Amino acid sequence: NASFSSIAVASDSSYIVRLKEGEEVIFSPEKNIEAQVASLQLIQKRLTIEGKSFIKLDLRFTNPIIIFK
């Protein structure tokens, strides 16, 4: 359900998605996209509950890297 404003392919073939609110999410082409989108939604839900937001979220790794606002 995340709305996005643009999608680009990086030099390492990863997908860089810019969400409507300006956040950047990096997806791995080697991992299941549906699972990565589910992780994004779960992270967004948890951060909303905690009252936090992020600038950048990198889902290419086992443990996602989050850069907070």
C-alpha angles and dihedrals in degrees: 000000000000112000116221135195101199145004125204135175115233125216090261089055093251118138119244112201122188112205123217092259091054099260117141122223123188118206127194117234089210095059129068107277094209091054091049092050089050089052090050091052092047092049092048091050093050093046091049090053089049092046093241133126135194137223097198134016121187114197097175092097134067089250110039117236114230125193109196128213 
